[in-house]
Amino acid sequence: MKKYIIESIQELKNKVTWPTVAQLQSSTILVAVASVIIALIISLMDLGFDTILGEFYSIF
């Protein structure tokens, strides 16, 4: 178990390629913008369905 932990730590230090701060910032901005766009699309769809179903139910 001890050998496994030591080898895991060594692998994380030496073999894993970690992103730079600039890469992390650009990825974070991309995810934030994409999340806002998707939230707006879903909100518009919800508003549209609410309007359509409201009109449909008012007929009956």
C-alpha positions in Angstrom: 0.0 0.0 0.0 2.8 2.4 0.9 4.6 1.6 -2.4 1.4 2.3 -4.3 0.9 5.7 -2.6 4.6 6.7 -3.2 4.4 5.7 -6.9 1.1 7.6 -7.3 2.6 10.8 -5.9 5.7 10.4 -8.1 3.5 9.9 -11.2 1.4 13.0 -10.3 4.6 15.1 -9.9 6.6 13.8 -12.9 4.4 12.3 -15.6 1.2 14.3 -15.5 1.1 17.4 -17.6 -0.7 20.1 -15.6 -2.3 23.1 -17.4 -0.8 26.6 -17.0 -2.7 29.4 -15.2 -3.5 31.0 -18.6 -5.0 27.7 -19.9 -7.1 27.4 -16.8 -8.3 30.9 -17.1 -9.3 30.6 -20.7 -11.0 27.2 -20.0 -12.9 28.8 -17.1 -14.1 31.7 -19.2 -15.1 29.3 -22.0 -17.2 27.2 -19.6 -18.8 30.3 -18.0 -19.8 31.7 -21.4 -21.1 28.4 -22.7 -23.1 27.9 -19.4 -24.7 31.4 -19.8 -25.6 30.7 -23.5 -27.1 27.3 -22.7 -29.1 28.8 -19.8 -30.5 31.5 -22.0 -31.5 28.9 -24.7 -33.2 26.8 -22.1 -35.0 29.9 -20.6 -36.2 30.9 -24.1 -37.4 27.4 -24.8 -39.2 27.3 -21.4 -40.8 30.7 -22.1 -41.9 29.5 -25.5 -43.4 26.3 -24.3 -45.2 28.1 -21.5 -46.7 30.6 -23.9 -47.7 27.9 -26.4 -49.3 25.6 -23.7 -50.9 28.6 -22.1 -52.7 29.5 -25.3 -53.5 25.8 -25.9 -55.1 25.4 -22.5 -57.0 28.6 -22.7 -58.8 27.2 -25.8 -60.3 24.4 -23.7 
